[in-house]
């Protein structure tokens, strides 16, 4: 059982490292300040995830059991929504470039893959601390995913984005 847990953490670590590298590279390619800010936050968040996973990996490798840890959310100072913070720093409503939007769509896919992975790991364990860890990671990835979708929506149509928000409801 420990071998599969270690393998799961290795896979999670690889996924977070790949994400961090992608976000760092994307941050240097995108043009809009909003996209740069979002990618910078995502890169830092992935680095926090890497720290958490490395800590758990070392403990599990050493003791052979999942540690009884009090897990907390990301240590990054930020409001609940990364998009909201980035938006509060912006003065203008500028439509994003295709490159920015495509990079964000790729990011949304990475975060969605993370959500699915962590949720599947949580669903397959009965160990309470392990389950909590994977559920926490899935929740953080979900928040990233939703912030990316907000960013895409804004960059695709800034006027439409604000018009929709002023109405206070979503139209279907």
Secondary structure, DSSP 8 states (H G I E B T S, - for coil): -HHHHHHHHHHHHHHHHHHHHHHHHHHHH--SHHHHHHHHHHHHHHHHHHHHHHHHHHHHHHHSS--------------S-HHHHHHHT--------HHHHHHHHHHHHHHHHHHHHHHHHHHT---HHHHHHHHHHHHHHHHHHHHHHHHHHHHH-HHHHHHHHHHTS---
